[in-house]
Amino acid sequence: MKKNGDNTDRVDRDAYERELDRLSREREVIEEMSAGGSLEEKPAISEKEE
């Protein structure tokens, strides 16, 4: 039984680490988006520039 418990702990730890990685990537994307301002404030190409 001890071996099964160890395996479960390892799987839980791996899942926890993957979740932390995912959250940190999401946080980086959100920071990049908020630093750049909204699309309404800074359009990529205005009609006058074309």
C-alpha distance matrix in Angstrom:
0.0 3.8 5.4 5.3 6.4 8.8 10.1 10.8 12.5 14.5 15.6 16.7 18.5 20.2 21.3 22.6 24.5 26.0 27.1 28.8 30.5 31.8 33.1 34.9 36.5 37.6 39.0 41.0 42.5 43.5 45.1 47.0 48.2 49.4 51.1 53.1 54.3 54.4 55.9 58.7 59.9 59.8 60.4 59.7 63.1 65.8 68.4 71.2 69.5 69.3
3.8 0.0 3.8 5.5 5.1 6.2 8.7 10.0 10.6 12.4 14.4 15.3 16.4 18.4 20.0 20.9 22.5 24.4 25.7 26.9 28.7 30.3 31.5 33.0 34.8 36.2 37.3 39.1 40.9 42.0 43.3 45.2 46.7 47.7 49.2 51.4 52.8 53.1 54.7 57.6 58.5 58.4 59.2 58.4 61.9 64.6 67.4 70.0 68.2 68.2
5.4 3.8 0.0 3.8 5.4 5.1 6.2 8.7 9.9 10.6 12.4 14.2 15.3 16.5 18.4 19.8 21.1 22.6 24.3 25.7 27.0 28.7 30.3 31.6 33.2 34.7 36.1 37.7 39.3 40.7 42.1 43.8 45.3 46.6 48.0 49.9 51.5 51.8 53.2 56.2 57.2 56.8 57.5 56.5 59.9 62.8 65.5 68.1 66.2 66.0
5.3 5.5 3.8 0.0 3.8 5.4 5.1 6.2 8.6 9.9 10.6 12.3 14.2 15.3 16.5 18.2 19.9 21.1 22.5 24.3 25.8 26.9 28.5 30.3 31.7 32.9 34.5 36.3 37.7 38.9 40.6 42.3 43.5 44.9 46.5 48.4 49.8 49.8 51.1 54.0 55.3 55.0 55.5 54.7 58.0 60.8 63.4 66.2 64.4 64.2
6.4 5.1 5.4 3.8 0.0 3.8 5.4 5.1 6.2 8.6 9.9 10.5 12.2 14.2 15.3 16.3 18.2 19.9 20.9 22.4 24.3 25.6 26.8 28.5 30.3 31.4 32.7 34.7 36.3 37.2 38.7 40.7 42.0 43.0 44.7 46.8 48.1 48.2 49.8 52.6 53.7 53.6 54.4 53.7 57.2 59.9 62.6 65.2 63.6 63.5
8.8 6.2 5.1 5.4 3.8 0.0 3.8 5.4 5.1 6.2 8.7 9.9 10.5 12.3 14.2 15.2 16.4 18.3 19.9 21.0 22.5 24.3 25.6 26.9 28.7 30.2 31.4 33.1 34.9 36.1 37.3 39.2 40.7 41.9 43.2 45.3 46.9 47.3 48.8 51.8 52.7 52.4 53.2 52.4 55.9 58.7 61.5 64.0 62.2 62.2
10.1 8.7 6.2 5.1 5.4 3.8 0.0 3.8 5.4 5.1 6.2 8.6 9.8 10.5 12.3 14.1 15.3 16.5 18.3 19.9 21.1 22.5 24.3 25.8 27.1 28.6 30.2 31.7 33.2 34.6 36.2 37.7 39.2 40.6 42.0 43.9 45.5 45.7 47.0 50.0 51.1 50.7 51.2 50.3 53.7 56.5 59.2 61.9 60.0 59.8
10.8 10.0 8.7 6.2 5.1 5.4 3.8 0.0 3.8 5.4 5.1 6.1 8.5 9.8 10.5 12.1 14.1 15.3 16.3 18.2 19.9 21.0 22.4 24.3 25.8 26.8 28.4 30.3 31.7 32.8 34.5 36.3 37.4 38.7 40.4 42.3 43.6 43.7 45.1 48.0 49.1 48.9 49.6 48.8 52.3 55.0 57.7 60.4 58.7 58.6
12.5 10.6 9.9 8.6 6.2 5.1 5.4 3.8 0.0 3.8 5.5 5.1 6.0 8.5 9.8 10.3 12.2 14.2 15.2 16.3 18.3 19.9 20.9 22.4 24.4 25.6 26.7 28.6 30.4 31.4 32.7 34.7 36.1 37.1 38.7 40.8 42.2 42.5 44.2 47.1 48.0 47.8 48.7 48.0 51.6 54.3 57.1 59.7 57.9 58.0
14.5 12.4 10.6 9.9 8.6 6.2 5.1 5.4 3.8 0.0 3.8 5.4 5.0 6.1 8.6 9.7 10.5 12.2 14.1 15.2 16.5 18.3 19.9 21.1 22.6 24.3 25.6 27.1 28.8 30.2 31.5 33.2 34.8 36.1 37.4 39.3 41.0 41.5 42.9 46.0 46.8 46.4 47.2 46.2 49.7 52.6 55.5 57.9 56.0 56.0
15.6 14.4 12.4 10.6 9.9 8.7 6.2 5.1 5.5 3.8 0.0 3.8 5.4 5.1 6.1 8.5 9.9 10.5 12.2 14.2 15.3 16.4 18.3 20.0 21.2 22.5 24.2 25.9 27.2 28.6 30.3 31.8 33.1 34.6 36.1 37.9 39.4 39.5 40.8 43.8 44.9 44.5 45.1 44.2 47.6 50.4 53.2 55.8 54.0 53.8
16.7 15.3 14.2 12.3 10.5 9.9 8.6 6.1 5.1 5.4 3.8 0.0 3.8 5.5 5.1 6.1 8.6 9.9 10.5 12.3 14.3 15.2 16.4 18.3 20.0 21.0 22.4 24.4 25.9 26.8 28.5 30.4 31.6 32.7 34.4 36.4 37.7 37.8 39.4 42.2 43.3 43.1 43.9 43.3 46.8 49.5 52.3 54.9 53.3 53.3
18.5 16.4 15.3 14.2 12.2 10.5 9.8 8.5 6.0 5.0 5.4 3.8 0.0 3.8 5.4 5.0 6.2 8.6 9.8 10.5 12.3 14.2 15.3 16.5 18.5 20.0 20.9 22.7 24.6 25.7 26.9 28.8 30.4 31.4 32.8 34.9 36.5 37.0 38.7 41.7 42.4 42.1 43.1 42.4 45.9 48.7 51.6 54.0 52.2 52.5
20.2 18.4 16.5 15.3 14.2 12.3 10.5 9.8 8.5 6.1 5.1 5.5 3.8 0.0 3.8 5.4 5.1 6.2 8.6 9.9 10.6 12.3 14.2 15.4 16.7 18.4 19.9 21.3 22.9 24.4 25.8 27.3 28.9 30.3 31.6 33.4 35.2 35.6 37.0 40.1 41.0 40.4 41.1 40.2 43.7 46.6 49.4 51.9 49.9 50.0
21.3 20.0 18.4 16.5 15.3 14.2 12.3 10.5 9.8 8.6 6.1 5.1 5.4 3.8 0.0 3.8 5.5 5.1 6.1 8.6 9.9 10.5 12.3 14.3 15.4 16.5 18.3 20.1 21.3 22.5 24.3 25.9 27.1 28.5 30.2 31.9 33.3 33.4 34.8 37.8 38.9 38.5 39.2 38.4 41.9 44.6 47.4 50.0 48.3 48.3
22.6 20.9 19.8 18.2 16.3 15.2 14.1 12.1 10.3 9.7 8.5 6.1 5.0 5.4 3.8 0.0 3.8 5.5 5.1 6.2 8.7 9.9 10.6 12.4 14.4 15.3 16.4 18.5 20.2 21.0 22.5 24.5 25.8 26.8 28.4 30.5 31.9 32.2 33.9 36.9 37.6 37.5 38.5 38.0 41.6 44.2 47.2 49.6 48.0 48.2
24.5 22.5 21.1 19.9 18.2 16.4 15.3 14.1 12.2 10.5 9.9 8.6 6.2 5.1 5.5 3.8 0.0 3.8 5.4 5.1 6.2 8.6 9.9 10.6 12.4 14.3 15.2 16.7 18.6 20.0 21.1 22.8 24.5 25.7 26.9 29.0 30.7 31.4 33.0 36.1 36.7 36.2 37.3 36.5 40.1 42.9 45.9 48.2 46.3 46.6
26.0 24.4 22.6 21.1 19.9 18.3 16.5 15.3 14.2 12.2 10.5 9.9 8.6 6.2 5.1 5.5 3.8 0.0 3.8 5.4 5.1 6.2 8.6 9.9 10.7 12.4 14.2 15.5 16.8 18.5 20.0 21.3 22.8 24.4 25.8 27.4 29.1 29.5 30.8 34.0 34.8 34.2 35.0 34.0 37.5 40.4 43.3 45.7 43.9 44.0
27.1 25.7 24.3 22.5 20.9 19.9 18.3 16.3 15.2 14.1 12.2 10.5 9.8 8.6 6.1 5.1 5.4 3.8 0.0 3.8 5.4 5.0 6.1 8.6 9.9 10.5 12.2 14.3 15.5 16.4 18.3 20.1 21.1 22.4 24.2 26.0 27.3 27.5 29.0 32.0 32.9 32.7 33.5 33.0 36.6 39.2 42.1 44.6 43.0 43.2
28.8 26.9 25.7 24.3 22.4 21.0 19.9 18.2 16.3 15.2 14.2 12.3 10.5 9.9 8.6 6.2 5.1 5.4 3.8 0.0 3.8 5.4 5.1 6.2 8.7 9.9 10.4 12.4 14.4 15.3 16.4 18.4 20.0 20.9 22.3 24.5 26.0 26.7 28.5 31.5 32.0 31.8 33.0 32.5 36.2 38.8 41.9 44.1 42.4 43.0
30.5 28.7 27.0 25.8 24.3 22.5 21.1 19.9 18.3 16.5 15.3 14.3 12.3 10.6 9.9 8.7 6.2 5.1 5.4 3.8 0.0 3.8 5.5 5.2 6.3 8.7 9.9 10.7 12.6 14.3 15.4 16.7 18.6 20.1 21.1 22.9 24.8 25.6 27.1 30.4 30.8 30.2 31.2 30.3 33.9 36.8 39.9 42.0 40.1 40.5
31.8 30.3 28.7 26.9 25.6 24.3 22.5 21.0 19.9 18.3 16.4 15.2 14.2 12.3 10.5 9.9 8.6 6.2 5.0 5.4 3.8 0.0 3.8 5.5 5.2 6.2 8.6 10.0 10.8 12.4 14.3 15.5 16.7 18.4 20.0 21.5 23.1 23.3 24.6 27.8 28.7 28.2 28.9 28.2 31.8 34.5 37.4 39.8 38.1 38.4
33.1 31.5 30.3 28.5 26.8 25.6 24.3 22.4 20.9 19.9 18.3 16.4 15.3 14.2 12.3 10.6 9.9 8.6 6.1 5.1 5.5 3.8 0.0 3.8 5.4 5.0 6.1 8.7 9.9 10.5 12.2 14.3 15.3 16.3 18.1 20.1 21.3 21.7 23.6 26.5 27.1 27.0 28.2 27.9 31.6 34.0 37.1 39.4 37.9 38.5
34.9 33.0 31.6 30.3 28.5 26.9 25.8 24.3 22.4 21.1 20.0 18.3 16.5 15.4 14.3 12.4 10.6 9.9 8.6 6.2 5.2 5.5 3.8 0.0 3.8 5.4 5.0 6.3 8.8 9.9 10.5 12.4 14.3 15.3 16.3 18.5 20.3 21.3 23.2 26.3 26.5 26.0 27.5 27.0 30.7 33.3 36.6 38.6 36.8 37.6
36.5 34.8 33.2 31.7 30.3 28.7 27.1 25.8 24.4 22.6 21.2 20.0 18.5 16.7 15.4 14.4 12.4 10.7 9.9 8.7 6.3 5.2 5.4 3.8 0.0 3.8 5.4 5.1 6.4 8.7 9.9 10.7 12.4 14.3 15.4 16.8 18.8 19.6 21.0 24.3 24.7 23.9 25.0 24.1 27.8 30.6 33.7 35.8 34.0 34.5
37.6 36.2 34.7 32.9 31.4 30.2 28.6 26.8 25.6 24.3 22.5 21.0 20.0 18.4 16.5 15.3 14.3 12.4 10.5 9.9 8.7 6.2 5.0 5.4 3.8 0.0 3.8 5.4 5.2 6.2 8.6 9.9 10.6 12.3 14.2 15.6 16.9 17.2 18.8 21.8 22.5 22.2 23.2 22.9 26.6 29.0 32.1 34.4 32.9 33.4
39.0 37.3 36.1 34.5 32.7 31.4 30.2 28.4 26.7 25.6 24.2 22.4 20.9 19.9 18.3 16.4 15.2 14.2 12.2 10.4 9.9 8.6 6.1 5.0 5.4 3.8 0.0 3.8 5.5 5.1 6.1 8.6 9.9 10.5 12.1 14.3 15.6 16.5 18.8 21.7 21.8 21.7 23.3 23.2 27.0 29.3 32.6 34.6 33.1 34.1
41.0 39.1 37.7 36.3 34.7 33.1 31.7 30.3 28.6 27.1 25.9 24.4 22.7 21.3 20.1 18.5 16.7 15.5 14.3 12.4 10.7 10.0 8.7 6.3 5.1 5.4 3.8 0.0 3.8 5.5 5.1 6.2 8.6 9.9 10.5 12.4 14.5 15.9 17.8 21.0 20.8 20.1 21.7 21.2 25.0 27.5 30.9 32.7 30.8 31.9
42.5 40.9 39.3 37.7 36.3 34.9 33.2 31.7 30.4 28.8 27.2 25.9 24.6 22.9 21.3 20.2 18.6 16.8 15.5 14.4 12.6 10.8 9.9 8.8 6.4 5.2 5.5 3.8 0.0 3.8 5.4 5.1 6.1 8.6 9.9 10.8 12.6 13.3 14.8 18.1 18.4 17.6 18.8 18.2 22.0 24.5 27.8 29.8 28.1 28.9
43.5 42.0 40.7 38.9 37.2 36.1 34.6 32.8 31.4 30.2 28.6 26.8 25.7 24.4 22.5 21.0 20.0 18.5 16.4 15.3 14.3 12.4 10.5 9.9 8.7 6.2 5.1 5.5 3.8 0.0 3.8 5.4 5.1 6.1 8.5 10.0 10.8 11.5 13.7 16.5 16.7 16.7 18.3 18.6 22.3 24.4 27.7 29.7 28.4 29.5
45.1 43.3 42.1 40.6 38.7 37.3 36.2 34.5 32.7 31.5 30.3 28.5 26.9 25.8 24.3 22.5 21.1 20.0 18.3 16.4 15.4 14.3 12.2 10.5 9.9 8.6 6.1 5.1 5.4 3.8 0.0 3.8 5.4 5.2 6.0 8.6 10.1 11.9 14.5 17.3 16.6 16.4 18.6 18.8 22.6 24.6 28.2 29.7 28.2 29.7
47.0 45.2 43.8 42.3 40.7 39.2 37.7 36.3 34.7 33.2 31.8 30.4 28.8 27.3 25.9 24.5 22.8 21.3 20.1 18.4 16.7 15.5 14.3 12.4 10.7 9.9 8.6 6.2 5.1 5.4 3.8 0.0 3.8 5.5 5.2 6.3 8.8 10.7 12.5 15.8 15.1 14.1 16.0 15.6 19.4 21.8 25.3 26.9 25.1 26.4
48.2 46.7 45.3 43.5 42.0 40.7 39.2 37.4 36.1 34.8 33.1 31.6 30.4 28.9 27.1 25.8 24.5 22.8 21.1 20.0 18.6 16.7 15.3 14.3 12.4 10.6 9.9 8.6 6.1 5.1 5.4 3.8 0.0 3.8 5.5 5.3 6.5 7.4 9.3 12.4 12.3 11.8 13.5 13.7 17.5 19.5 23.0 24.8 23.4 24.7
49.4 47.7 46.6 44.9 43.0 41.9 40.6 38.7 37.1 36.1 34.6 32.7 31.4 30.3 28.5 26.8 25.7 24.4 22.4 20.9 20.1 18.4 16.3 15.3 14.3 12.3 10.5 9.9 8.6 6.1 5.2 5.5 3.8 0.0 3.8 5.4 5.3 7.1 10.2 12.5 11.7 12.1 14.6 15.6 19.2 20.7 24.2 25.7 24.7 26.4
51.1 49.2 48.0 46.5 44.7 43.2 42.0 40.4 38.7 37.4 36.1 34.4 32.8 31.6 30.2 28.4 26.9 25.8 24.2 22.3 21.1 20.0 18.1 16.3 15.4 14.2 12.1 10.5 9.9 8.5 6.0 5.2 5.5 3.8 0.0 3.8 5.6 8.8 11.5 13.8 12.1 11.7 14.6 15.2 18.8 20.4 24.1 25.2 23.7 25.7
53.1 51.4 49.9 48.4 46.8 45.3 43.9 42.3 40.8 39.3 37.9 36.4 34.9 33.4 31.9 30.5 29.0 27.4 26.0 24.5 22.9 21.5 20.1 18.5 16.8 15.6 14.3 12.4 10.8 10.0 8.6 6.3 5.3 5.4 3.8 0.0 3.8 6.7 8.4 11.1 9.5 8.3 11.0 11.4 15.0 16.7 20.4 21.5 20.0 21.9
54.3 52.8 51.5 49.8 48.1 46.9 45.5 43.6 42.2 41.0 39.4 37.7 36.5 35.2 33.3 31.9 30.7 29.1 27.3 26.0 24.8 23.1 21.3 20.3 18.8 16.9 15.6 14.5 12.6 10.8 10.1 8.8 6.5 5.3 5.6 3.8 0.0 3.8 6.6 8.3 6.7 7.0 10.0 11.6 15.0 16.0 19.6 20.8 19.9 22.0
54.4 53.1 51.8 49.8 48.2 47.3 45.7 43.7 42.5 41.5 39.5 37.8 37.0 35.6 33.4 32.2 31.4 29.5 27.5 26.7 25.6 23.3 21.7 21.3 19.6 17.2 16.5 15.9 13.3 11.5 11.9 10.7 7.4 7.1 8.8 6.7 3.8 0.0 3.8 5.4 5.5 6.6 8.6 10.8 13.9 14.6 17.9 19.7 19.3 20.9
55.9 54.7 53.2 51.1 49.8 48.8 47.0 45.1 44.2 42.9 40.8 39.4 38.7 37.0 34.8 33.9 33.0 30.8 29.0 28.5 27.1 24.6 23.6 23.2 21.0 18.8 18.8 17.8 14.8 13.7 14.5 12.5 9.3 10.2 11.5 8.4 6.6 3.8 0.0 3.8 5.5 5.2 5.5 7.7 10.6 11.5 14.6 16.7 16.4 17.6
58.7 57.6 56.2 54.0 52.6 51.8 50.0 48.0 47.1 46.0 43.8 42.2 41.7 40.1 37.8 36.9 36.1 34.0 32.0 31.5 30.4 27.8 26.5 26.3 24.3 21.8 21.7 21.0 18.1 16.5 17.3 15.8 12.4 12.5 13.8 11.1 8.3 5.4 3.8 0.0 3.8 5.7 6.0 9.4 11.3 10.9 13.7 15.7 16.1 17.6
59.9 58.5 57.2 55.3 53.7 52.7 51.1 49.1 48.0 46.8 44.9 43.3 42.4 41.0 38.9 37.6 36.7 34.8 32.9 32.0 30.8 28.7 27.1 26.5 24.7 22.5 21.8 20.8 18.4 16.7 16.6 15.1 12.3 11.7 12.1 9.5 6.7 5.5 5.5 3.8 0.0 3.8 6.4 9.7 11.7 11.3 14.5 15.6 15.8 18.0
59.8 58.4 56.8 55.0 53.6 52.4 50.7 48.9 47.8 46.4 44.5 43.1 42.1 40.4 38.5 37.5 36.2 34.2 32.7 31.8 30.2 28.2 27.0 26.0 23.9 22.2 21.7 20.1 17.6 16.7 16.4 14.1 11.8 12.1 11.7 8.3 7.0 6.6 5.2 5.7 3.8 0.0 3.8 6.4 8.7 9.1 12.7 13.8 13.1 15.3
60.4 59.2 57.5 55.5 54.4 53.2 51.2 49.6 48.7 47.2 45.1 43.9 43.1 41.1 39.2 38.5 37.3 35.0 33.5 33.0 31.2 28.9 28.2 27.5 25.0 23.2 23.3 21.7 18.8 18.3 18.6 16.0 13.5 14.6 14.6 11.0 10.0 8.6 5.5 6.0 6.4 3.8 0.0 3.8 5.6 6.2 9.7 11.5 10.9 12.4
59.7 58.4 56.5 54.7 53.7 52.4 50.3 48.8 48.0 46.2 44.2 43.3 42.4 40.2 38.4 38.0 36.5 34.0 33.0 32.5 30.3 28.2 27.9 27.0 24.1 22.9 23.2 21.2 18.2 18.6 18.8 15.6 13.7 15.6 15.2 11.4 11.6 10.8 7.7 9.4 9.7 6.4 3.8 0.0 3.8 6.7 10.0 11.8 10.0 11.0
63.1 61.9 59.9 58.0 57.2 55.9 53.7 52.3 51.6 49.7 47.6 46.8 45.9 43.7 41.9 41.6 40.1 37.5 36.6 36.2 33.9 31.8 31.6 30.7 27.8 26.6 27.0 25.0 22.0 22.3 22.6 19.4 17.5 19.2 18.8 15.0 15.0 13.9 10.6 11.3 11.7 8.7 5.6 3.8 0.0 3.8 6.6 8.3 6.6 7.2
65.8 64.6 62.8 60.8 59.9 58.7 56.5 55.0 54.3 52.6 50.4 49.5 48.7 46.6 44.6 44.2 42.9 40.4 39.2 38.8 36.8 34.5 34.0 33.3 30.6 29.0 29.3 27.5 24.5 24.4 24.6 21.8 19.5 20.7 20.4 16.7 16.0 14.6 11.5 10.9 11.3 9.1 6.2 6.7 3.8 0.0 3.8 5.4 5.5 6.9
68.4 67.4 65.5 63.4 62.6 61.5 59.2 57.7 57.1 55.5 53.2 52.3 51.6 49.4 47.4 47.2 45.9 43.3 42.1 41.9 39.9 37.4 37.1 36.6 33.7 32.1 32.6 30.9 27.8 27.7 28.2 25.3 23.0 24.2 24.1 20.4 19.6 17.9 14.6 13.7 14.5 12.7 9.7 10.0 6.6 3.8 0.0 3.8 5.5 5.6
71.2 70.0 68.1 66.2 65.2 64.0 61.9 60.4 59.7 57.9 55.8 54.9 54.0 51.9 50.0 49.6 48.2 45.7 44.6 44.1 42.0 39.8 39.4 38.6 35.8 34.4 34.6 32.7 29.8 29.7 29.7 26.9 24.8 25.7 25.2 21.5 20.8 19.7 16.7 15.7 15.6 13.8 11.5 11.8 8.3 5.4 3.8 0.0 3.8 5.6
69.5 68.2 66.2 64.4 63.6 62.2 60.0 58.7 57.9 56.0 54.0 53.3 52.2 49.9 48.3 48.0 46.3 43.9 43.0 42.4 40.1 38.1 37.9 36.8 34.0 32.9 33.1 30.8 28.1 28.4 28.2 25.1 23.4 24.7 23.7 20.0 19.9 19.3 16.4 16.1 15.8 13.1 10.9 10.0 6.6 5.5 5.5 3.8 0.0 3.8
69.3 68.2 66.0 64.2 63.5 62.2 59.8 58.6 58.0 56.0 53.8 53.3 52.5 50.0 48.3 48.2 46.6 44.0 43.2 43.0 40.5 38.4 38.5 37.6 34.5 33.4 34.1 31.9 28.9 29.5 29.7 26.4 24.7 26.4 25.7 21.9 22.0 20.9 17.6 17.6 18.0 15.3 12.4 11.0 7.2 6.9 5.6 5.6 3.8 0.0
